[in-house]
């Protein structure tokens, strides 16, 4: 057969039925599509449904890669997902085009399998605590790791930033706030707090602010009085931090106050991860209320003893390292 004849057989006659996508596009995938691929397919599908991409529009990997700021590879995968659902069609030697009737195609089955904000928040925090994420990370890296669309990731990062877990870097990317890091450092932190916080009650400058004490007490009581209510990790950390900050303030000692503020900042990530591991919300609130009651009775010795017990219960056991020589 001549080259001309060979070329002729590859041509698609005008008006002929569209050719199926190439075998490599139609073959079953051994790996599930990534969150980025699913998000791109959904975004392209929306442009087809709203008429931005009319019937017959030519779709190229280069143009959509530039439009969405990604490489050609995830765009190619997104095209294949849409072609499988006949929203777009593949024409040999020409590429992908919007199918007639493509705007009516239902993409509800194209589920992202994405996490909720709470679930993604938890996974990122736990992964960072276990050093599975670096101190600085980009959104692209996070999208490649977690099955979540960009919109959900953005909401999650905004929540983490509002709770002081991360900050936006100059340029691009995110920076995790410093943490204690490791069970040994956490155990040392709790022992340090036993020394500082328990001594707070015995300072000669100790002075209670009744209004502040009442506000903190009521916030804790609401948690215990509502059996079905469980605060989020961020809410619980704020409640917990407010209690310990209050005790430091009552001491009237500026150095104790500074030490507690530093501890709160350092343990934010660690305590958030611990929230998911132990979930001692109700018990912790009850212990705090016992200390508050001792403060109300002006029994500072009892308050100090209850604080020591409270911190001792929460102290993590350091991981066993090599035996000293």
Beta strands, then each sheet from edge to edge (+ up, - down):
strand 1: 58-59
strand 2: 88-91
strand 3: 95-98
strand 4: 136-137
strand 5: 166-168
strand 6: 174-176
sheet 1: 1+ 3- 2+
sheet 2: 4+ 6- 5+
end
